[in-house]
């Protein structure tokens, strides 16, 4: 992640690095419906309150952000994630080494 993207919240970082993550897929089908669902956001397996929740997460506390397309997100999280998903892995502060060399 570039240093500029790491200075703000996670929403700003993703918007800067991968703006397409926030675009709603044009042809999301949900049990015969063509209505699209919003992008789901998960920290680990815990669903968050939506994309706006990314504004409360510091970009420096993130290890990984994984985008799942609508099919993959439904396979992993079920019908509630039919619009795609961002799966976020945060740094576990209890497992931080004293120095980077300990990782």
N, C-alpha and C positions, 0 to 999 in steps of 0.2 A: 504494500500500500504506500502510495506516495506520502511525503511528509505533510503536504497540504491537506490531503484527505484524512489524515490521522488526527488533525488538530480539533475537529468539530465532533458533532454527534454522528451516530451511525447512519442516520438518514442522509445527512449532507455527504458523507463519505461515499455511500452507495450511489447517490445521485450524481456525484462527480465522476466516479469510476465506471459505473454500469447503469446508465439512465434507463435502459430497456427493462431492467428488473421491475420497474414500477408501471410499465405499460400493461394494460389489460389485454389478454389474448383475444383476438378478434373472433375466434370460433370455438369458444368453450361450450361443450355440450354437457348438460347435467340431466340425466334420465329423460332424454327427449326434448329438453328445454334448450333454447339457444341463449338464454339469459346468462350473462357472465357473472361469476362470483368474484369478490375482491381477493386480492393477494393475501394469503394467510402468512402470519409471522409466528415462528416458534423459536424459543430458546430451549435447545435440547428437544424434549418432547412436550414442553409446556407451551400451549398456545397463548399468544399475547393479544392485546386489544386492537391489533391492526397495525398498518404501516406507520401510523403516527407514534406508536410506542418506540419506534427506532430513534426518535428525537430525544428519548430519555436515556439512551445508552451511549456512553463515551466510546468513540472509535478505538481508543487505545486499549479498551478492555476486551476487544474481540480477537479471537484466534482465527475464526473461519466463518464465512457466510456462504451458504450453498443455496443455489436457486434450483427449485424443482418445477418442471413444467406441470401443467394441469394433470396429465396422466400420471406422472411419477408422484405428485403430491397426493392424489387420491389413493394410489397404491400404498403409500406410506402412512397417511393420516386419515384416510376415509373421505366420505362425501363432503365433510365440512371444509375441506381444502381443495375443492374442485376448481378453483381459479388459479392454482399455482401456489407455491410457498417459498418463503425464505427461511432457512434453518440456520440459526446462529449458535455458534459455540463460543462461550466466553472464557476468559482466563480464570482459572481456579486459583484465587490468591493463597489458598492453603498449600498449594503445590508449587509455588514459585521458589526457585532455587536462590541461594544467596548470590550466585553469579551465573551468568549465561552459560559458562562452560559446564555447569552441573547438569544441564538439560541433556 
